[in-house]
Amino acid sequence: MILNKQLEDRWFKFSLAEQMANVGSEIGRAINWRDKDEKLSKASFERGLELLDLTIDDAKNKKRLKELLRVRETLADYFCFGNVYGSSDEKWNSYFYAFNYFARLNR
C-alpha cells in the first residue's frame, strides 16, 4: 500500500493542513477526471486514499482520528457506493479548500 518508507517519513513532517491539502489535490483530480477518464479518476482517488491513510497513521493526528476516519468513510461512499451521506463535488472541493488555504497561510 505505502509506496516506500521515504514517502512515509517525508509525509509525517507535513502539518495536518498540508497533509489534507495534498489529499484534497488528489480528490480534486479524481473529481475532475471522473467524466473524462475513469482510469485516471480511479488512480487519483486511490492515491488520495493512500495519502489519507498515511495521515491517519501519523501519531500527531491522533486527536483528529475520528474526523479523519469519517472523511475516509464518506469519500469511499461518494466515489464507490451509494452516496448515502449526500456528498457533492462542490462540498468536497470546499472541505479541502479550507486546508489548502490554511496550509498556505502558515508557510
N, CA, C and O atoms as a Tinker XYZ file with bonds, in Angstrom:
   428  protein
     1  N      0.829000   -1.194000    0.000000    73     2
     2  CA     0.000000    0.000000    0.000000    64     1     3
     3  C      0.870000    1.254000    0.000000    63     2     4     5
     4  O      0.706000    2.107000   -0.872000    81     3
     5  N      1.779000    1.385000    0.943000    73     3     6
     6  CA     2.642000    2.568000    1.006000    64     5     7
     7  C      3.735000    2.426000   -0.042000    63     6     8     9
     8  O      4.393000    1.389000   -0.134000    81     7
     9  N      3.919000    3.472000   -0.826000    73     7    10
    10  CA     4.900000    3.414000   -1.895000    64     9    11
    11  C      6.287000    3.093000   -1.371000    63    10    12    13
    12  O      6.958000    2.209000   -1.903000    81    11
    13  N      6.717000    3.780000   -0.358000    73    11    14
    14  CA     8.006000    3.479000    0.261000    64    13    15
    15  C      8.134000    4.194000    1.598000    63    14    16    17
    16  O      7.375000    5.110000    1.916000    81    15
    17  N      9.109000    3.751000    2.363000    73    15    18
    18  CA     9.335000    4.308000    3.697000    64    17    19
    19  C      9.712000    5.786000    3.614000    63    18    20    21
    20  O      9.343000    6.572000    4.487000    81    19
    21  N     10.440000    6.162000    2.573000    73    19    22
    22  CA    10.863000    7.554000    2.400000    64    21    23
    23  C      9.646000    8.481000    2.278000    63    22    24    25
    24  O      9.637000    9.572000    2.847000    81    23
    25  N      8.635000    8.049000    1.545000    73    23    26
    26  CA     7.408000    8.844000    1.418000    64    25    27
    27  C      6.754000    9.007000    2.785000    63    26    28    29
    28  O      6.328000   10.101000    3.155000    81    27
    29  N      6.681000    7.912000    3.527000    73    27    30
    30  CA     6.063000    7.968000    4.850000    64    29    31
    31  C      6.809000    8.937000    5.764000    63    30    32    33
    32  O      6.185000    9.761000    6.433000    81    31
    33  N      8.119000    8.847000    5.798000    73    31    34
    34  CA     8.914000    9.741000    6.647000    64    33    35
    35  C      8.709000   11.198000    6.256000    63    34    36    37
    36  O      8.558000   12.063000    7.118000    81    35
    37  N      8.705000   11.461000    4.978000    73    35    38
    38  CA     8.505000   12.836000    4.490000    64    37    39
    39  C      7.089000   13.319000    4.817000    63    38    40    41
    40  O      6.890000   14.468000    5.211000    81    39
    41  N      6.107000   12.424000    4.646000    73    39    42
    42  CA     4.708000   12.782000    4.886000    64    41    43
    43  C      4.494000   13.213000    6.329000    63    42    44    45
    44  O      3.769000   14.173000    6.591000    81    43
    45  N      5.112000   12.517000    7.253000    73    43    46
    46  CA     4.925000   12.797000    8.670000    64    45    47
    47  C      5.527000   14.135000    9.088000    63    46    48    49
    48  O      5.240000   14.620000   10.182000    81    47
    49  N      6.343000   14.730000    8.251000    73    47    50
    50  CA     6.911000   16.050000    8.547000    64    49    51
    51  C      5.936000   17.175000    8.195000    63    50    52    53
    52  O      6.084000   18.300000    8.675000    81    51
    53  N      4.954000   16.876000    7.368000    73    51    54
    54  CA     3.962000   17.880000    6.990000    64    53    55
    55  C      2.999000   18.129000    8.143000    63    54    56    57
    56  O      2.743000   17.237000    8.951000    81    55
    57  N      2.465000   19.355000    8.216000    73    55    58
    58  CA     1.397000   19.648000    9.176000    64    57    59
    59  C      0.118000   18.942000    8.708000    63    58    60    61
    60  O      0.028000   18.503000    7.562000    81    59
    61  N     -0.859000   18.839000    9.598000    73    59    62
    62  CA    -2.142000   18.247000    9.217000    64    61    63
    63  C     -2.754000   19.010000    8.043000    63    62    64    65
    64  O     -3.291000   18.399000    7.119000    81    63
    65  N     -2.674000   20.329000    8.075000    73    63    66
    66  CA    -3.238000   21.134000    6.982000    64    65    67
    67  C     -2.557000   20.808000    5.651000    63    66    68    69
    68  O     -3.223000   20.698000    4.622000    81    67
    69  N     -1.236000   20.656000    5.673000    73    67    70
    70  CA    -0.512000   20.319000    4.447000    64    69    71
    71  C     -0.870000   18.913000    3.968000    63    70    72    73
    72  O     -1.032000   18.682000    2.770000    81    71
    73  N     -0.991000   17.992000    4.897000    73    71    74
    74  CA    -1.375000   16.635000    4.531000    64    73    75
    75  C     -2.752000   16.627000    3.876000    63    74    76    77
    76  O     -2.941000   16.031000    2.816000    81    75
    77  N     -3.705000   17.288000    4.512000    73    75    78
    78  CA    -5.071000   17.286000    3.992000    64    77    79
    79  C     -5.184000   18.071000    2.681000    63    78    80    81
    80  O     -5.996000   17.724000    1.823000    81    79
    81  N     -4.387000   19.111000    2.521000    73    79    82
    82  CA    -4.376000   19.849000    1.252000    64    81    83
    83  C     -3.901000   18.941000    0.121000    63    82    84    85
    84  O     -4.428000   18.998000   -0.990000    81    83
    85  N     -2.908000   18.107000    0.404000    73    83    86
    86  CA    -2.417000   17.162000   -0.607000    64    85    87
    87  C     -3.437000   16.071000   -0.901000    63    86    88    89
    88  O     -3.611000   15.677000   -2.054000    81    87
    89  N     -4.105000   15.583000    0.128000    73    87    90
    90  CA    -5.185000   14.624000   -0.090000    64    89    91
    91  C     -6.244000   15.279000   -0.977000    63    90    92    93
    92  O     -6.736000   14.670000   -1.927000    81    91
    93  N     -6.583000   16.515000   -0.657000    73    91    94
    94  CA    -7.582000   17.248000   -1.423000    64    93    95
    95  C     -7.199000   17.449000   -2.877000    63    94    96    97
    96  O     -8.064000   17.443000   -3.753000    81    95
    97  N     -5.917000   17.627000   -3.142000    73    95    98
    98  CA    -5.472000   17.759000   -4.535000    64    97    99
    99  C     -5.768000   16.497000   -5.326000    63    98   100   101
   100  O     -6.225000   16.559000   -6.468000    81    99
   101  N     -5.505000   15.351000   -4.709000    73    99   102
   102  CA    -5.791000   14.085000   -5.395000    64   101   103
   103  C     -7.292000   13.873000   -5.564000    63   102   104   105
   104  O     -7.740000   13.411000   -6.614000    81   103
   105  N     -8.059000   14.206000   -4.547000    73   103   106
   106  CA    -9.510000   14.051000   -4.654000    64   105   107
   107  C    -10.065000   15.013000   -5.706000    63   106   108   109
   108  O    -10.975000   14.659000   -6.455000    81   107
   109  N     -9.519000   16.221000   -5.763000    73   107   110
   110  CA    -9.917000   17.171000   -6.804000    64   109   111
   111  C     -9.626000   16.634000   -8.197000    63   110   112   113
   112  O    -10.433000   16.796000   -9.112000    81   111
   113  N     -8.470000   15.994000   -8.357000    73   111   114
   114  CA    -8.147000   15.373000   -9.649000    64   113   115
   115  C     -9.137000   14.253000   -9.971000    63   114   116   117
   116  O     -9.584000   14.113000  -11.110000    81   115
   117  N     -9.471000   13.464000   -8.956000    73   115   118
   118  CA   -10.437000   12.375000   -9.172000    64   117   119
   119  C    -11.779000   12.934000   -9.643000    63   118   120   121
   120  O    -12.413000   12.380000  -10.541000    81   119
   121  N    -12.195000   14.018000   -9.035000    73   119   122
   122  CA   -13.454000   14.665000   -9.435000    64   121   123
   123  C    -13.354000   15.194000  -10.862000    63   122   124   125
   124  O    -14.253000   14.979000  -11.675000    81   123
   125  N    -12.258000   15.886000  -11.162000    73   123   126
   126  CA   -12.096000   16.482000  -12.491000    64   125   127
   127  C    -12.020000   15.442000  -13.604000    63   126   128   129
   128  O    -12.491000   15.691000  -14.714000    81   127
   129  N    -11.431000   14.280000  -13.322000    73   127   130
   130  CA   -11.260000   13.243000  -14.335000    64   129   131
   131  C    -12.453000   12.298000  -14.428000    63   130   132   133
   132  O    -12.547000   11.532000  -15.387000    81   131
   133  N    -13.353000   12.329000  -13.472000    73   131   134
   134  CA   -14.426000   11.329000  -13.395000    64   133   135
   135  C    -15.212000   11.194000  -14.699000    63   134   136   137
   136  O    -15.485000   10.073000  -15.131000    81   135
   137  N    -15.577000   12.290000  -15.325000    73   135   138
   138  CA   -16.376000   12.224000  -16.556000    64   137   139
   139  C    -15.532000   12.162000  -17.823000    63   138   140   141
   140  O    -16.066000   11.992000  -18.920000    81   139
   141  N    -14.204000   12.300000  -17.676000    73   139   142
   142  CA   -13.320000   12.325000  -18.848000    64   141   143
   143  C    -12.537000   11.029000  -19.024000    63   142   144   145
   144  O    -12.389000   10.531000  -20.141000    81   143
   145  N    -12.035000   10.484000  -17.911000    73   143   146
   146  CA   -11.194000    9.293000  -17.976000    64   145   147
   147  C    -11.323000    8.530000  -16.658000    63   146   148   149
   148  O    -10.705000    8.885000  -15.655000    81   147
   149  N    -12.125000    7.492000  -16.681000    73   147   150
   150  CA   -12.421000    6.734000  -15.458000    64   149   151
   151  C    -11.158000    6.146000  -14.822000    63   150   152   153
   152  O    -11.045000    6.092000  -13.598000    81   151
   153  N    -10.227000    5.713000  -15.642000    73   151   154
   154  CA    -8.989000    5.114000  -15.129000    64   153   155
   155  C     -8.150000    6.148000  -14.363000    63   154   156   157
   156  O     -7.644000    5.857000  -13.279000    81   155
   157  N     -8.006000    7.340000  -14.921000    73   155   158
   158  CA    -7.253000    8.396000  -14.245000    64   157   159
   159  C     -7.971000    8.861000  -12.978000    63   158   160   161
   160  O     -7.330000    9.158000  -11.970000    81   159
   161  N     -9.293000    8.921000  -13.034000    73   159   162
   162  CA   -10.069000    9.312000  -11.867000    64   161   163
   163  C     -9.875000    8.304000  -10.737000    63   162   164   165
   164  O     -9.653000    8.688000   -9.589000    81   163
   165  N     -9.957000    7.038000  -11.059000    73   163   166
   166  CA    -9.787000    5.981000  -10.056000    64   165   167
   167  C     -8.384000    6.019000   -9.458000    63   166   168   169
   168  O     -8.220000    5.860000   -8.248000    81   167
   169  N     -7.379000    6.228000  -10.296000    73   167   170
   170  CA    -5.989000    6.286000   -9.808000    64   169   171
   171  C     -5.811000    7.462000   -8.844000    63   170   172   173
   172  O     -5.148000    7.323000   -7.816000    81   171
   173  N     -6.389000    8.602000   -9.163000    73   171   174
   174  CA    -6.300000    9.772000   -8.276000    64   173   175
   175  C     -7.028000    9.518000   -6.961000    63   174   176   177
   176  O     -6.533000    9.870000   -5.891000    81   175
   177  N     -8.193000    8.912000   -7.046000    73   175   178
   178  CA    -8.945000    8.574000   -5.837000    64   177   179
   179  C     -8.132000    7.635000   -4.944000    63   178   180   181
   180  O     -8.064000    7.831000   -3.730000    81   179
   181  N     -7.526000    6.629000   -5.540000    73   179   182
   182  CA    -6.728000    5.668000   -4.762000    64   181   183
   183  C     -5.502000    6.329000   -4.135000    63   182   184   185
   184  O     -5.148000    6.021000   -2.997000    81   183
   185  N     -4.851000    7.236000   -4.870000    73   183   186
   186  CA    -3.720000    7.985000   -4.296000    64   185   187
   187  C     -4.199000    8.853000   -3.135000    63   186   188   189
   188  O     -3.528000    8.953000   -2.107000    81   187
   189  N     -5.360000    9.476000   -3.304000    73   187   190
   190  CA    -5.926000   10.283000   -2.229000    64   189   191
   191  C     -6.180000    9.453000   -0.981000    63   190   192   193
   192  O     -5.886000    9.896000    0.129000    81   191
   193  N     -6.723000    8.256000   -1.150000    73   191   194
   194  CA    -6.950000    7.372000   -0.005000    64   193   195
   195  C     -5.631000    6.929000    0.625000    63   194   196   197
   196  O     -5.530000    6.830000    1.848000    81   195
   197  N     -4.634000    6.664000   -0.194000    73   195   198
   198  CA    -3.330000    6.267000    0.342000    64   197   199
   199  C     -2.738000    7.394000    1.194000    63   198   200   201
   200  O     -2.213000    7.146000    2.280000    81   199
   201  N     -2.824000    8.618000    0.703000    73   199   202
   202  CA    -2.326000    9.753000    1.476000    64   201   203
   203  C     -3.157000    9.965000    2.738000    63   202   204   205
   204  O     -2.615000   10.303000    3.791000    81   203
   205  N     -4.451000    9.769000    2.637000    73   203   206
   206  CA    -5.308000    9.887000    3.818000    64   205   207
   207  C     -4.961000    8.803000    4.841000    63   206   208   209
   208  O     -4.962000    9.062000    6.045000    81   207
   209  N     -4.668000    7.601000    4.369000    73   207   210
   210  CA    -4.254000    6.527000    5.281000    64   209   211
   211  C     -2.947000    6.882000    5.994000    63   210   212   213
   212  O     -2.790000    6.601000    7.183000    81   211
   213  N     -2.020000    7.492000    5.274000    73   211   214
   214  CA    -0.780000    7.944000    5.914000    64   213   215
   215  C     -1.086000    9.010000    6.964000    63   214   216   217
   216  O     -0.490000    9.021000    8.041000    81   215
   217  N     -2.002000    9.888000    6.648000    73   215   218
   218  CA    -2.406000   10.939000    7.586000    64   217   219
   219  C     -3.031000   10.317000    8.837000    63   218   220   221
   220  O     -2.767000   10.757000    9.956000    81   219
   221  N     -3.843000    9.315000    8.641000    73   219   222
   222  CA    -4.475000    8.604000    9.761000    64   221   223
   223  C     -3.414000    7.920000   10.620000    63   222   224   225
   224  O     -3.541000    7.880000   11.844000    81   223
   225  N     -2.380000    7.388000    9.996000    73   223   226
   226  CA    -1.313000    6.678000   10.720000    64   225   227
   227  C     -0.349000    7.612000   11.441000    63   226   228   229
   228  O      0.426000    7.164000   12.286000    81   227
   229  N     -0.385000    8.890000   11.122000    73   227   230
   230  CA     0.540000    9.860000   11.719000    64   229   231
   231  C      0.151000   10.117000   13.179000    63   230   232   233
   232  O     -0.962000   10.556000   13.465000    81   231
   233  N      1.073000    9.842000   14.085000    73   231   234
   234  CA     0.798000    9.953000   15.528000    64   233   235
   235  C      0.334000   11.347000   15.943000    63   234   236   237
   236  O     -0.465000   11.475000   16.870000    81   235
   237  N      0.819000   12.389000   15.275000    73   235   238
   238  CA     0.437000   13.743000   15.691000    64   237   239
   239  C     -1.037000   14.049000   15.410000    63   238   240   241
   240  O     -1.575000   15.029000   15.926000    81   239
   241  N     -1.685000   13.224000   14.600000    73   239   242
   242  CA    -3.084000   13.445000   14.246000    64   241   243
   243  C     -4.043000   12.592000   15.076000    63   242   244   245
   244  O     -5.222000   12.476000   14.743000    81   243
   245  N     -3.546000   12.008000   16.132000    73   243   246
   246  CA    -4.351000   11.095000   16.950000    64   245   247
   247  C     -5.652000   11.742000   17.452000    63   246   248   249
   248  O     -6.691000   11.085000   17.508000    81   247
   249  N     -5.589000   13.015000   17.811000    73   247   250
   250  CA    -6.780000   13.703000   18.328000    64   249   251
   251  C     -7.810000   13.968000   17.228000    63   250   252   253
   252  O     -8.965000   14.279000   17.520000    81   251
   253  N     -7.401000   13.848000   15.994000    73   251   254
   254  CA    -8.292000   14.072000   14.848000    64   253   255
   255  C     -8.734000   12.767000   14.199000    63   254   256   257
   256  O     -9.334000   12.780000   13.124000    81   255
   257  N     -8.443000   11.652000   14.839000    73   255   258
   258  CA    -8.692000   10.347000   14.236000    64   257   259
   259  C    -10.152000   10.150000   13.841000    63   258   260   261
   260  O    -10.433000    9.627000   12.763000    81   259
   261  N    -11.074000   10.557000   14.692000    73   259   262
   262  CA   -12.498000   10.383000   14.393000    64   261   263
   263  C    -12.884000   11.118000   13.106000    63   262   264   265
   264  O    -13.572000   10.566000   12.248000    81   263
   265  N    -12.433000   12.360000   12.986000    73   263   266
   266  CA   -12.749000   13.131000   11.771000    64   265   267
   267  C    -12.100000   12.514000   10.536000    63   266   268   269
   268  O    -12.731000   12.398000    9.485000    81   267
   269  N    -10.841000   12.122000   10.671000    73   267   270
   270  CA   -10.127000   11.558000    9.524000    64   269   271
   271  C    -10.772000   10.259000    9.044000    63   270   272   273
   272  O    -10.892000   10.022000    7.842000    81   271
   273  N    -11.179000    9.432000    9.985000    73   271   274
   274  CA   -11.844000    8.184000    9.604000    64   273   275
   275  C    -13.210000    8.453000    8.975000    63   274   276   277
   276  O    -13.631000    7.732000    8.070000    81   275
   277  N    -13.898000    9.481000    9.449000    73   275   278
   278  CA   -15.186000    9.846000    8.847000    64   277   279
   279  C    -14.979000   10.382000    7.424000    63   278   280   281
   280  O    -15.772000   10.089000    6.529000    81   279
   281  N    -13.928000   11.156000    7.220000    73   279   282
   282  CA   -13.616000   11.647000    5.868000    64   281   283
   283  C    -13.381000   10.460000    4.938000    63   282   284   285
   284  O    -13.889000   10.429000    3.817000    81   283
   285  N    -12.607000    9.481000    5.412000    73   283   286
   286  CA   -12.323000    8.300000    4.589000    64   285   287
   287  C    -13.618000    7.557000    4.245000    63   286   288   289
   288  O    -13.830000    7.149000    3.104000    81   287
   289  N    -14.466000    7.393000    5.243000    73   287   290
   290  CA   -15.739000    6.699000    5.048000    64   289   291
   291  C    -16.621000    7.427000    4.028000    63   290   292   293
   292  O    -17.196000    6.797000    3.141000    81   291
   293  N    -16.724000    8.737000    4.156000    73   291   294
   294  CA   -17.611000    9.475000    3.252000    64   293   295
   295  C    -17.020000    9.593000    1.843000    63   294   296   297
   296  O    -17.767000    9.641000    0.866000    81   295
   297  N    -15.689000    9.640000    1.729000    73   295   298
   298  CA   -15.075000    9.615000    0.398000    64   297   299
   299  C    -15.363000    8.293000   -0.299000    63   298   300   301
   300  O    -15.740000    8.268000   -1.471000    81   299
   301  N    -15.182000    7.192000    0.432000    73   299   302
   302  CA   -15.470000    5.876000   -0.152000    64   301   303
   303  C    -16.941000    5.788000   -0.557000    63   302   304   305
   304  O    -17.265000    5.272000   -1.626000    81   303
   305  N    -17.823000    6.290000    0.296000    73   303   306
   306  CA   -19.249000    6.293000   -0.015000    64   305   307
   307  C    -19.524000    7.094000   -1.281000    63   306   308   309
   308  O    -20.306000    6.666000   -2.130000    81   307
   309  N    -18.890000    8.247000   -1.410000    73   307   310
   310  CA   -19.145000    9.125000   -2.553000    64   309   311
   311  C    -18.632000    8.531000   -3.858000    63   310   312   313
   312  O    -19.325000    8.565000   -4.875000    81   311
   313  N    -17.427000    7.992000   -3.828000    73   311   314
   314  CA   -16.812000    7.514000   -5.067000    64   313   315
   315  C    -17.155000    6.064000   -5.410000    63   314   316   317
   316  O    -17.131000    5.688000   -6.582000    81   315
   317  N    -17.472000    5.253000   -4.414000    73   315   318
   318  CA   -17.612000    3.816000   -4.671000    64   317   319
   319  C    -18.975000    3.220000   -4.328000    63   318   320   321
   320  O    -19.294000    2.121000   -4.782000    81   319
   321  N    -19.776000    3.915000   -3.544000    73   319   322
   322  CA   -21.029000    3.331000   -3.085000    64   321   323
   323  C    -22.203000    4.249000   -3.406000    63   322   324   325
   324  O    -22.166000    4.942000   -4.422000    81   323
   325  N    -23.216000    4.277000   -2.597000    73   323   326
   326  CA   -24.467000    4.947000   -2.928000    64   325   327
   327  C    -24.591000    6.404000   -2.531000    63   326   328   329
   328  O    -25.660000    6.992000   -2.693000    81   327
   329  N    -23.521000    7.006000   -2.013000    73   327   330
   330  CA   -23.541000    8.404000   -1.581000    64   329   331
   331  C    -24.675000    8.675000   -0.588000    63   330   332   333
   332  O    -25.431000    9.636000   -0.733000    81   331
   333  N    -24.777000    7.812000    0.416000    73   331   334
   334  CA   -25.833000    7.975000    1.423000    64   333   335
   335  C    -25.633000    9.226000    2.275000    63   334   336   337
   336  O    -26.578000    9.691000    2.912000    81   335
   337  N    -24.417000    9.777000    2.296000    73   335   338
   338  CA   -24.151000   10.981000    3.083000    64   337   339
   339  C    -24.462000   12.267000    2.309000    63   338   340   341
   340  O    -24.369000   13.361000    2.866000    81   339
   341  N    -24.825000   12.142000    1.047000    73   339   342
   342  CA   -25.220000   13.311000    0.263000    64   341   343
   343  C    -24.066000   14.230000   -0.106000    63   342   344   345
   344  O    -24.245000   15.445000   -0.183000    81   343
   345  N    -22.890000   13.670000   -0.335000    73   343   346
   346  CA   -21.734000   14.481000   -0.741000    64   345   347
   347  C    -21.911000   14.986000   -2.164000    63   346   348   349
   348  O    -22.734000   14.475000   -2.924000    81   347
   349  N    -21.126000   15.999000   -2.510000    73   347   350
   350  CA   -21.128000   16.519000   -3.876000    64   349   351
   351  C    -19.721000   17.002000   -4.201000    63   350   352   353
   352  O    -18.893000   17.188000   -3.309000    81   351
   353  N    -19.466000   17.200000   -5.471000    73   351   354
   354  CA   -18.164000   17.737000   -5.884000    64   353   355
   355  C    -17.888000   19.059000   -5.168000    63   354   356   357
   356  O    -16.783000   19.286000   -4.674000    81   355
   357  N    -18.887000   19.919000   -5.117000    73   355   358
   358  CA   -18.733000   21.241000   -4.515000    64   357   359
   359  C    -18.408000   21.138000   -3.021000    63   358   360   361
   360  O    -17.560000   21.874000   -2.517000    81   359
   361  N    -19.076000   20.231000   -2.322000    73   359   362
   362  CA   -18.821000   20.064000   -0.889000    64   361   363
   363  C    -17.409000   19.560000   -0.633000    63   362   364   365
   364  O    -16.740000   20.030000    0.288000    81   363
   365  N    -16.946000   18.602000   -1.445000    73   363   366
   366  CA   -15.576000   18.098000   -1.257000    64   365   367
   367  C    -14.555000   19.173000   -1.581000    63   366   368   369
   368  O    -13.571000   19.335000   -0.859000    81   367
   369  N    -14.781000   19.906000   -2.657000    73   367   370
   370  CA   -13.844000   20.969000   -3.006000    64   369   371
   371  C    -13.790000   22.032000   -1.908000    63   370   372   373
   372  O    -12.710000   22.523000   -1.580000    81   371
   373  N    -14.923000   22.387000   -1.346000    73   371   374
   374  CA   -14.950000   23.370000   -0.255000    64   373   375
   375  C    -14.249000   22.846000    0.991000    63   374   376   377
   376  O    -13.503000   23.578000    1.641000    81   375
   377  N    -14.486000   21.586000    1.324000    73   375   378
   378  CA   -13.870000   20.988000    2.512000    64   377   379
   379  C    -12.339000   21.036000    2.401000    63   378   380   381
   380  O    -11.656000   21.476000    3.325000    81   379
   381  N    -11.821000   20.586000    1.278000    73   379   382
   382  CA   -10.372000   20.530000    1.136000    64   381   383
   383  C     -9.754000   21.899000    0.867000    63   382   384   385
   384  O     -8.585000   22.119000    1.185000    81   383
   385  N    -10.517000   22.818000    0.290000    73   383   386
   386  CA   -10.002000   24.165000    0.053000    64   385   387
   387  C     -9.578000   24.836000    1.361000    63   386   388   389
   388  O     -8.574000   25.547000    1.402000    81   387
   389  N    -10.337000   24.609000    2.412000    73   387   390
   390  CA   -10.013000   25.219000    3.708000    64   389   391
   391  C     -8.625000   24.784000    4.183000    63   390   392   393
   392  O     -7.875000   25.597000    4.723000    81   391
   393  N     -8.281000   23.523000    3.988000    73   391   394
   394  CA    -6.949000   23.042000    4.383000    64   393   395
   395  C     -5.864000   23.663000    3.505000    63   394   396   397
   396  O     -4.795000   24.037000    3.989000    81   395
   397  N     -6.153000   23.766000    2.223000    73   395   398
   398  CA    -5.201000   24.375000    1.299000    64   397   399
   399  C     -4.932000   25.823000    1.701000    63   398   400   401
   400  O     -3.783000   26.262000    1.735000    81   399
   401  N     -5.983000   26.547000    1.999000    73   399   402
   402  CA    -5.863000   27.942000    2.390000    64   401   403
   403  C     -5.049000   28.079000    3.679000    63   402   404   405
   404  O     -4.145000   28.911000    3.758000    81   403
   405  N     -5.365000   27.277000    4.668000    73   403   406
   406  CA    -4.667000   27.330000    5.955000    64   405   407
   407  C     -3.203000   26.940000    5.805000    63   406   408   409
   408  O     -2.329000   27.567000    6.404000    81   407
   409  N     -2.930000   25.915000    5.013000    73   407   410
   410  CA    -1.538000   25.478000    4.805000    64   409   411
   411  C     -0.713000   26.591000    4.148000    63   410   412   413
   412  O      0.448000   26.796000    4.502000    81   411
   413  N     -1.307000   27.297000    3.203000    73   411   414
   414  CA    -0.587000   28.385000    2.528000    64   413   415
   415  C     -0.349000   29.566000    3.470000    63   414   416   417
   416  O      0.684000   30.231000    3.378000    81   415
   417  N     -1.282000   29.829000    4.363000    73   415   418
   418  CA    -1.112000   30.918000    5.343000    64   417   419
   419  C      0.046000   30.666000    6.302000    63   418   420   421
   420  O      0.715000   31.593000    6.759000    81   419
   421  N      0.261000   29.396000    6.588000    73   419   422
   422  CA     1.256000   29.031000    7.603000    64   421   423
   423  C      2.588000   28.591000    7.041000    63   422   424   425
   424  O      3.367000   27.951000    7.747000    81   423
   425  N      2.871000   28.909000    5.810000    73   423   426
   426  CA     4.177000   28.569000    5.225000    64   425   427
   427  C      5.226000   29.527000    5.666000    63   426   428
   428  O      6.385000   29.397000    5.273000    81   427
